[in-house]
Structures are given as C-alpha cells and as structure tokens.
Amino acid sequence: MVIFLSYIERVTYWYIKRAVLGGLATLSEKRFVFFLFVSLLSIFGSTILTVLDLTTLPLFQFIINLETVAAIIFVIVGVMALVLKRTMIRIILTILLLLLLLIGLYTVQILSIPFQAFASACFYGWILILNISTFSAVRNFIAGWSGRIVSFGKPKDAILFEWPIKIIAILSIAGFFILGFGFLIGYGSSPDFISGISGIVAWSICVVIIFWWIKKSNNDVFASIIGIFFIFVVYHLALCIWNGIGSGTGSLAVDAIFIAVGTLYAVQGLCRRLAPVNEQKVGEEKSNWEDGSVIALLGTVLGYHAFIVNSITSGQSTRALIYSFHQLSILFDAIILAGCVLLFATSLRFRNYVSRTPGPKSLVKDLVSFIKERDLKSFLEDMLDRAKNDAEVKKQELVAALDQLKSRAKKKLNSWTKKEDKETSDS
C-alpha cells in the first residue's frame, strides 16, 4: 500500500528508515539481544520506579546498581570484543562480572564512588556522542543522494531551506545574548554564560558561512550542513530558555524521543562506518569491531541514564537536568562547528567528506533502484505520453502557423493583384 504521495516524501521516509530503524534492527540481532535485554530491563525498571516514587524499595536499589555496574562492564566487554570473538563467551563473561561486581557493591560500599564517577563521565560523553551523531545525520542526508534529490532546482550559491534558516539565525542572536549575559539583570549563572558565549560563537560561524562564504565558494553542500545543524543549536537554546522561565516539563518527552532516535542512529552509523573493515574478515570474526562498538555504546547510554536517575533520587530536579543537557549541547555544538571549519580549511579528506556528493551515474542508479518497478514503468509511460502530446501540440502549432502564413500570403497576393488591376484600369 502506497501511503506517500511524492518521491520527496519517500526519500525522507527511506532515509529515516535506514538511519534510525536500521539501528533497531541491528540491536535486535542475536549477537546484541542479551545486552539489549539488560539495557531495557534496567532503564525501564529504574525509570518506572522513579516516576512512581518507589525509590525506597530494595528492588529499585538493585536495578540502579545493576544499571551502574552494567554500564562499565559493557564498555569493558566492548573493548575486549577484539579478543572475545564469540558472542556466548562475551555473554558469560558479562554475567560473571555482573555477579562479582554486584556482590562487591553490596558488601563494600566505597566501591559505589568509582561507579558513580563513571556514570557522571557517561553523562557528558553521551551528550557529546549524541550531538556528533546529529551532525553526522545532517551531513549524510545533505551530501547523500536523498539530499541531492530534495535540493533539485536550488541555485548553487544558496543553501537548502535558505530563508527559514537565515531568519532563524538573525532572530536567535538575541536569545544567545540573553542566555549568556542574563546574569547582568539577575538571571543566569556561570554555565549560562559559557553556553551563551558558545552559542554566539556557533551563530557567528553559521552567519559567516551562509551569508558570505557560500557566495564566494559556491559550496552549497557544506554551507547547507552548517545551516541545518545550526537549527539544532537553536533548538537547545529554545529549551534552555523555556526551562529557565517555565516548568520545562513539556520538553521532557521531546528530549526522550531525541535521545532514543540519536541512540538508534549512532548504532546504525557505527555499523555502517565499520562495514568496510568487517568485509575483510570471515565467519564470526566479521563483526568484532562492530559488536564491540555497539556494546560499548550501550554501556555509555546506561551510564548516562544511571547518572540521571541517581541525580533525581538525590534531590536534583528533572528541570535542572534537562537544563544542563541543553547547556552542554550548545557548548559541544559550538566546538563541533569550530572543529568543522578548522578541518575544512586544513584537511582535504574532511573537505571531501562534507562536500562530495554522489555523481550523476550513482545518483540515477540509486534513484532508479529506489523507485518501484511498477512506478518506474508508469513514470516512463507518462514521460512517453507527454513527449507524444508535446509533439502533437508542436505539430498543431506548426500547422496553425503555416495556415496563418498562407492566409497572410494570400491576402498580400490579393492586395497586390487589386493594386495592379487598379493601376491598369487607370492607365
């Protein structure tokens, strides 16, 4: 059943399906099912008990300890995946380490300190990974054939969605100044100042590229990537301000969706990026790099979530955590944008990465493979009918022009004949 009306809608759906739902399909594979089960059990269990205010139950303490311990063990097992080539061995080692460290955590309370420190590091690390994944998603869409199709008809010296992005960029500077210098009027703090300055840096980079640099370079791909990525910076700014002046509860669901989508995209991105390495291997060794990266990523997500839950149960408000998330995101996004400009100027490899698009042959090949055979046949038949109709119209226009020319010639000939007859009769 076709539910999409145009090929642009199909392109968007195809990209989301490959980039996001592909990550879910990867996590559902046999090699990741155990790690996914532990992750979902601890995340949903601790979240539900926290929402129901049942954090005093022994079950909650067990689940949060399981999540904290699993975070660091997943990272360790992920790193060791190059040596542990069989999935069953990884699972057995993970279970043994989980039992050992859980027993140690219950008997030696001081062990909770390094685990909490690791969860804190995961909080910052996952925010960085999430924002890098956002940039990668924007780049892959704009520089891929899907972005090229959406960009058809756009001038070479203009970015995709140019005027909406330019208007947002012009208006957003006021928000960054309010966030950064709000302490002058009794609003804000030192982290706000850092985030505001970072936002102004990101804004400056974006404005220079989309207003001035693109006119000189005609590199619409890189400029479009920067412009669209800047929209996410403004998104973090808006939710910073919203959480600063309001309750902030309305953005919690949006953030949860954003984080879930980012996780699935990061998983899919790792698998796709490591595919060329894996193809050189055979048998079960094929996915060692891929498996290790995905397991370590799940460990980082668990550490991030454990830090959030521990902070809430320790008395920190959800609003403050959301606020910190968006503050750090603005800082990391500014660093990403500055790093992109520096790498673009110094690295040919990176310049090709953010500028090179599929060639015409590849574009046509992918487009034809994307279009269903039935639709392609219908499309070609429609083009043939249009060509026939155009030819018929041209033929009719030519016949009409010839008839008009004959009529004019006949009138002119009659006029000359009458003039000659008159001259003859006068003479």
Protein Blocks (a to p, Z undefined) as FASTA:
>chain_A
ZZbfbfklmmmmmmmmmmmmmmmmmmmpmklmmmmmmmmmmmmmmmmmmmnopambmklm
mmmmmmmmmmmmmmmmmmmmmmmmcfklmmmmmmmmmmmmmmmmmmmmmlmmmmmmmmmm
mmmmmmmmmmmmmmmmmmmmmmmmklmmmmgoiafkbcehklmmmmmmmmmmmmmmmmmm
mmmnopacfklmmmmmmmmmmmmmmmmmmmmmmmmnopaklmmmmmmmmmmmmmmmmmmm
mmmmmnolmmmmmmmmmmmmmmmmmmmmmmmmmmmmmmmpgcjllmmmmmmmmmmmmmmm
mmmmmmmmmmmmnopafklmmmmmmmmmmmmmmmmmmmmmmmmmmmmklmmmmmpccdfk
lmmmmmmmmpcfklmmmmmmmmmmmmmmmmmmmmmmmmmmmmmmmmmmmmmmmmmmmmmm
mmmmmZZ
